[in-house]
Amino acid sequence: MDKRSTIAELSAKRTNLRAGLDTLLDAAKTEARELTAEEITRFDADEAEIRTADAEIARLDEQIRADEQHAETMKRYGVPRVSVTSEPEVYRKGDAASPSYFRDVYRARNNKPGAREAIERLSRNDKMVQEQRAALSTTNGAGGEFVPPLWLEQDFVSFARPGRIFANLVPSKPLPAGTDSINIPKVNTGTAVAAMTGQNTAVPETDLTTTSVASSVFTIAGGQTVSLQLLEQSPLNVDDVVLQDLAAAYAVALDTYLLTGSGSAGQPQGVMGLSGVNAIDCAAPTTGQTAAGQIYKAVGNAKAQIHSKRYMPAEVGFMTPTRWEWLTTQVDASGRPLVVPASGQGSNLNLLGLAAEVAAQGYMGTFNGLPFYADALIPTNLTADSGTGEDAIIVARISDLVLWESDIRAEAFEQTYAQNMSVFIRLYNYASFQPARHAPSISVITGSGLETPSFA
């Protein structure tokens, strides 16, 4: 991607962020109130992203201006101008004329006819991708394997987004190379201060103690056996078909592990089973109570637990898409909806929440003043309070969690499949998830008040 295209993408991102902040401020102005703590946190985060985008746009713009000025100088003094054009990507998505990455990997690894040309293309692709993502080259996996084409990595993320709502909101970092475990320092007990008993008396002193929390690196892998005829003869690049399906499966697996992983058998520890989280009970409504009201109080309790134990505000909440849509159907004693579209917020002073634009997953709106996201991978078969078919609601200070991910690997193997004229295509990735540094930053709401919603 050239500098001008990058500026265009950054500008579009900046425009969307600014529009979101304006909407936030307009809502507060309309309601004649100050921003809430959660809104301030969101405002500051988006404002920081805008400043980062502005800085990058300014840097690229300066480079473009310098290049243009240099060209004019060379022209002025009669120096022959050398036109440098960007080389097209070696492997291009959806282009029938583009070589297949998996086909080239297969030929190069197995010394098949065309191996020399395949190796040349793979090497050229390696160089191009590494140049374009130089700032990210410290991630795990720089072990001499062929680098997947850039579009494959970009689509791997974009295809994955619908299935990894929770994972995409956890702060992400590149996974360091050469490690199977990540340790984060943690203050166990802090220092202390107190009033001095008198002049020239000893200053109170308590040594802080430290510990660390560790998270193992886990592997998520998937593969597909394809016929050699499809790989060698098909006019359709199998890259497009296999990648999309494996990426979607990877997204589901990663998000599920982050939510409900067991912490054993190669899985990370998910937030719902993490020791030390705030367990909030949402009881079934009794006479004079409503189910929506019980959930509203439970979310408030979840936020309060984070406030009182982490001493910082909750930032975001997660529930199933069905639970959110059920909330949008609930009404007060006068038949007015308790969760309405943001555009209709003035119609009811008893609102519990505001719904965003229509979406099946992702950001849905606010509830109890907290931004809420619908994640279809939150379990719906829980049995708390001896109930059945219950789902869960998660409230979290998400910035206290960390997810490390490496770059994906893609390989093709003929071994053990030769008698069937088949090739095994494999994609895999390494990751590490750390939710335990501040366990009280997470509240998990369960209970009989969250039994399967009824739309009757």
C-alpha positions in Angstrom: 0.0 0.0 0.0 1.5 3.4 -1.0 1.6 6.5 1.2 -1.4 8.2 -0.3 -3.6 5.1 0.1 -2.5 4.8 3.7 -3.4 8.5 4.3 -6.8 7.9 2.8 -7.4 5.0 5.2 -6.2 6.9 8.2 -8.4 9.9 7.2 -11.4 7.7 7.0 -10.7 6.1 10.3 -10.2 9.6 11.9 -13.5 10.8 10.4 -15.4 7.8 12.0 -13.7 8.3 15.3 -14.6 12.0 15.3 -18.2 11.3 14.4 -18.4 8.9 17.3 -17.1 11.5 19.7 -19.5 14.1 18.4 -22.4 11.7 18.9 -21.2 11.1 22.5 -21.0 14.8 23.3 -24.3 15.6 21.5 -26.1 12.9 23.6 -24.7 14.4 26.9 -25.7 17.9 25.7 -29.2 16.8 24.8 -29.7 15.2 28.2 -28.1 18.2 30.0 -25.6 16.2 31.8 -21.8 15.6 32.1 -20.1 12.7 30.5 -20.1 9.5 32.6 -16.9 7.9 33.7 -17.3 5.2 31.1 -18.0 7.8 28.4 -14.9 9.8 29.5 -12.8 6.6 29.2 -14.1 5.9 25.7 -13.7 9.6 24.7 -10.1 9.6 25.9 -9.3 6.4 24.1 -10.8 7.5 20.8 -9.1 11.0 21.2 -5.8 9.2 21.6 -6.4 7.2 18.4 -7.2 10.4 16.5 -4.0 12.0 17.7 -2.0 9.0 16.6 -3.7 9.1 13.2 -3.0 12.8 12.8 0.7 12.2 13.6 1.0 9.4 11.1 -0.8 11.5 8.4 1.5 14.4 9.0 4.6 12.1 8.8 3.4 10.6 5.5 2.4 13.9 4.1 5.9 15.3 4.9 7.5 12.4 3.1 5.3 12.8 0.0 6.1 16.6 -0.1 9.8 15.8 0.3 9.6 13.3 -2.6 7.8 15.8 -4.8 10.3 18.6 -4.0 13.2 16.2 -4.8 11.7 15.4 -8.1 11.3 19.1 -9.0 14.9 19.7 -8.0 16.2 16.9 -10.2 14.1 18.2 -13.1 15.4 21.8 -12.6 19.0 20.7 -12.8 18.5 18.4 -15.7 19.1 15.2 -13.8 17.4 12.3 -15.5 14.4 11.3 -13.6 14.1 7.6 -12.6 10.6 6.5 -12.2 10.1 4.2 -9.3 6.8 2.3 -9.4 5.5 0.0 -6.8 5.8 -3.7 -7.7 2.4 -5.4 -7.7 1.8 -8.0 -5.0 3.0 -11.4 -6.0 -0.2 -13.1 -4.7 -3.4 -11.2 -5.3 -6.8 -12.1 -3.9 -9.6 -12.9 -6.4 -7.3 -12.6 -9.4 -7.4 -15.6 -11.7 -4.1 -14.6 -13.2 -2.4 -14.5 -9.8 -0.3 -17.6 -8.8 -1.6 -19.6 -5.9 0.4 -19.2 -2.7 -0.4 -22.7 -1.5 0.5 -24.2 -4.9 3.9 -22.5 -4.8 4.5 -23.7 -1.2 3.6 -27.2 -2.3 5.9 -27.1 -5.3 8.8 -25.5 -3.4 8.6 -27.9 -0.4 8.4 -31.0 -2.5 10.7 -30.0 -5.4 7.9 -30.4 -7.9 8.1 -29.1 -11.5 8.1 -25.3 -11.3 9.8 -25.3 -7.9 12.5 -22.8 -9.0 9.9 -20.3 -10.1 7.8 -20.9 -7.1 10.7 -20.3 -4.7 11.5 -17.1 -6.6 8.0 -15.9 -6.1 7.9 -16.9 -2.5 11.1 -15.1 -1.8 9.9 -12.0 -3.6 6.7 -12.1 -1.6 8.7 -12.5 1.7 10.7 -9.4 0.9 7.6 -7.3 0.0 5.6 -8.4 3.1 8.5 -7.8 5.5 9.1 -4.3 4.0 5.4 -3.4 4.4 5.2 -4.5 8.0 8.7 -3.8 9.2 7.4 -2.3 12.4 5.7 -5.6 13.2 8.6 -7.9 12.4 9.4 -8.8 16.0 6.5 -11.1 16.3 7.0 -14.8 17.0 7.8 -17.1 14.0 10.8 -15.5 12.2 12.2 -19.0 11.7 12.7 -19.1 8.0 9.2 -20.2 7.0 7.6 -18.7 4.0 5.6 -15.6 4.8 2.0 -15.7 3.8 0.9 -12.9 1.3 -0.2 -9.7 2.9 -3.8 -10.0 1.7 -4.0 -13.4 3.4 -3.1 -12.0 6.7 -5.3 -9.0 6.3 -8.3 -11.1 5.3 -7.5 -13.6 8.1 -8.2 -10.8 10.5 -11.2 -9.3 8.7 -12.9 -12.7 8.2 -12.2 -13.4 11.9 -13.9 -10.3 13.2 -17.6 -11.4 13.3 -16.7 -14.4 15.5 -14.3 -12.8 17.9 -16.2 -9.9 19.4 -14.7 -10.2 22.9 -11.2 -11.0 21.6 -11.1 -8.0 19.4 -11.8 -5.6 22.3 -9.0 -7.1 24.5 -5.8 -5.0 24.1 -3.6 -6.9 21.7 0.2 -7.1 21.4 2.6 -9.0 19.1 3.7 -12.3 20.7 7.4 -12.2 21.5 9.6 -14.7 19.7 11.2 -17.7 21.5 8.9 -18.1 24.5 6.3 -20.6 25.7 5.1 -18.4 28.6 4.7 -14.7 29.4 5.1 -13.4 32.9 3.7 -10.1 34.0 4.9 -8.4 37.3 2.3 -7.7 39.9 2.4 -5.8 43.1 1.2 -8.1 45.9 1.2 -5.7 48.8 1.9 -2.0 48.6 3.7 0.6 50.7 2.0 2.5 53.5 1.8 6.0 54.8 0.6 7.3 58.2 0.7 10.3 60.4 4.0 10.8 62.2 3.6 10.5 66.0 5.7 13.6 66.6 8.7 15.5 65.3 12.0 13.6 64.8 10.2 10.3 64.9 10.6 7.5 62.5 8.8 7.8 59.1 6.4 4.9 58.7 7.8 2.4 56.3 6.3 -0.8 54.8 8.1 -2.6 52.0 6.0 -3.5 49.0 6.1 -7.1 47.8 5.8 -8.2 44.2 4.9 -11.4 42.4 4.1 -12.3 38.8 1.3 -13.9 36.9 2.0 -16.2 34.0 0.1 -17.1 30.8 1.2 -20.0 28.6 1.5 -19.7 24.9 -1.1 -21.9 23.2 -1.5 -23.0 19.6 -4.7 -22.9 17.5 -4.4 -24.9 14.3 -6.6 -26.1 11.5 -6.1 -27.9 8.2 -7.8 -29.0 5.0 -7.0 -31.9 2.7 -7.4 -30.9 -0.9 -6.9 -32.9 -4.1 -3.8 -32.4 -6.1 -5.9 -31.8 -9.1 -7.7 -28.9 -7.4 -4.4 -27.4 -6.4 -2.6 -27.8 -9.7 -5.4 -27.6 -12.3 -8.3 -25.6 -10.9 -8.6 -22.0 -12.3 -9.8 -21.0 -8.9 -7.1 -20.4 -6.3 -7.8 -22.6 -3.4 -6.2 -20.0 -1.2 -9.4 -17.9 -1.2 -11.7 -20.8 -0.3 -9.6 -22.5 2.4 -8.5 -19.3 4.1 -12.0 -17.9 4.7 -13.2 -21.1 6.3 -10.2 -21.7 8.4 -10.1 -18.0 9.5 -13.7 -18.2 10.6 -13.0 -21.4 12.6 -10.0 -19.8 14.2 -12.0 -16.8 15.2 -14.6 -19.0 16.9 -12.0 -21.0 18.7 -10.0 -18.0 20.0 -13.0 -16.1 21.3 -14.4 -19.2 22.9 -11.1 -19.9 24.7 -10.9 -16.3 26.0 -14.4 -16.6 27.4 -14.6 -20.2 28.7 -11.1 -21.7 28.3 -10.3 -24.3 31.0 -6.7 -23.3 31.6 -5.6 -26.9 30.9 -5.3 -29.3 27.9 -3.6 -26.6 25.9 -6.3 -24.0 26.5 -5.8 -20.6 28.1 -7.8 -19.6 31.2 -11.0 -17.9 30.1 -12.5 -15.0 32.0 -15.7 -16.9 33.1 -13.9 -19.5 35.1 -11.1 -17.3 36.4 -10.5 -17.4 40.1 -11.1 -14.0 41.8 -13.6 -12.5 39.4 -16.7 -10.9 40.8 -19.5 -13.4 40.7 -22.9 -11.6 40.5 -26.2 -13.4 41.0 -29.2 -12.2 38.9 -32.2 -13.7 40.7 -35.5 -14.4 39.0 -38.0 -11.5 39.5 -40.5 -11.8 42.3 -43.9 -10.0 42.7 -43.5 -6.3 41.8 -40.2 -6.9 40.0 -39.4 -7.2 36.3 -36.9 -9.4 34.6 -35.3 -6.5 32.8 -35.1 -4.6 36.1 -33.3 -7.5 37.8 -30.7 -7.5 35.0 -30.4 -3.7 35.2 -29.6 -4.0 38.9 -27.2 -6.9 38.4 -25.2 -4.9 35.8 -25.1 -2.0 38.3 -23.8 -4.4 41.0 -21.2 -5.7 38.5 -20.0 -2.2 37.9 -19.9 -1.4 41.6 -17.8 -4.5 42.3 -15.2 -3.3 39.8 -15.3 0.2 41.2 -14.8 -0.9 44.8 -12.2 -3.6 44.3 -10.2 -2.3 41.3 -10.8 1.4 42.1 -11.3 2.0 38.4 -14.5 2.1 36.3 -15.8 -0.7 34.2 -15.5 0.0 30.5 -17.6 -2.4 28.6 -20.2 -5.2 28.8 -21.0 -8.3 26.8 -24.2 -10.4 26.4 -25.6 -12.8 23.9 -27.4 -11.3 20.8 -30.6 -13.0 21.9 -30.4 -11.4 25.4 -29.9 -7.9 23.9 -32.8 -8.3 21.5 -35.0 -9.5 24.3 -34.1 -6.4 26.3 -35.2 -4.2 23.3 -38.7 -5.8 23.6 -39.2 -5.0 27.3 -41.6 -2.3 28.2 -42.6 -0.3 31.3 -46.0 -0.2 33.0 -47.2 2.2 30.3 -46.1 -0.1 27.4 -43.1 2.1 26.5 -39.9 0.3 25.5 -37.0 0.4 28.0 -34.3 0.1 25.4 -34.9 2.2 22.3 -32.9 3.4 19.3 -30.6 6.3 20.1 -32.6 8.4 17.6 -35.7 8.0 19.7 -34.2 8.5 23.2 -36.5 11.4 24.0 -39.6 9.4 23.9 -39.2 7.7 27.3 -37.7 9.1 30.5 -37.5 5.6 32.0 -34.9 4.3 29.6 -32.6 1.5 30.8 -30.6 1.7 27.6 -30.1 2.9 24.0 -29.8 0.7 21.0 -27.2 1.5 18.3 -27.7 0.8 14.6 -29.0 -2.7 13.7 -26.3 -5.4 14.1 -26.2 -9.1 14.6 -23.0 -9.0 16.6 -20.6 -6.3 17.9 -21.6 -3.0 19.4 -25.3 -2.9 20.2 -25.8 0.2 22.4 -25.7 1.2 26.0 -27.3 -0.4 29.0 -27.0 1.0 32.5 -24.8 3.6 31.0 -22.2 1.1 29.8 -21.4 0.3 26.2 -22.5 -3.3 25.4 -21.4 -5.7 22.8 -23.3 -8.8 21.6 -21.1 -11.9 21.5 -22.8 -15.1 20.2 -20.1 -17.3 21.8 -21.1 -16.5 25.4 -22.6 -19.8 26.6 -26.4 -20.2 26.9 -26.5 -23.6 28.7 -25.5 -22.6 32.2 -27.3 -23.9 35.3 -26.7 -21.5 38.1 -29.4 -21.3 40.8 -30.6 -24.7 39.7 -32.1 -23.1 36.6 -31.6 -24.3 33.0 -30.7 -22.7 29.8 -29.2 -19.7 31.4 -26.8 -17.3 29.6 -24.3 -14.9 31.2 -23.4 -11.3 31.1 -19.8 -10.1 31.4 -18.8 -6.6 32.6 -15.2 -5.7 32.5 -12.4 -3.2 32.7 -11.2 -4.6 29.4 -7.9 -2.6 29.4 -6.6 -4.7 32.3 -6.5 -7.8 30.0 -3.9 -8.6 27.4 -3.9 -10.8 24.4 -0.7 -11.6 22.5 -1.0 -13.0 18.9 1.7 -14.0 16.5 1.5 -13.9 12.7 -0.3 -16.8 11.0 1.6 -19.6 9.3 0.5 -21.4 6.2 2.0 -24.6 4.9 1.3 -27.4 2.4 2.3 -31.1 2.8 2.3 -34.0 0.4 3.6 -36.6 2.9 1.3 -39.5 3.8 -1.3 -38.2 1.2 0.6 -39.2 -1.9 -1.3 -42.4 -2.5 -4.5 -40.4 -2.7 -3.0 -37.6 -4.8 -3.9 -35.2 -2.0 -2.2 -32.3 -0.2 -2.7 -31.2 3.4 -3.0 -27.4 3.8 -2.3 -26.2 7.4 -2.8 -22.8 9.1 -1.9 -22.2 12.7 -1.1 -19.4 15.1 0.3 -18.9 18.5 -1.3 -16.8 21.2 -1.2 -16.0 24.9 -4.0 -14.5 27.1 -3.6 -12.9 30.5 -6.8 -12.0 32.4 -5.5 -12.6 35.9 -3.4 -9.6 36.7 -6.5 -7.8 38.0 -9.1 -10.5 38.4 -11.6 -8.0 40.1 -11.6 -6.1 36.8 -14.1 -8.7 35.6 -17.7 -9.3 36.8 -19.6 -12.4 35.6 -23.4 -12.2 36.0 -25.3 -15.5 36.1 -28.5 -16.8 37.7 -32.0 -17.8 37.2 -32.9 -14.3 36.1 -31.0 -15.1 32.9 -33.0 -18.1 31.8 -33.8 -18.5 28.1 -35.5 -15.3 27.0 -39.1 -15.6 25.9 -40.5 -13.4 23.2 -44.1 -14.6 23.7 
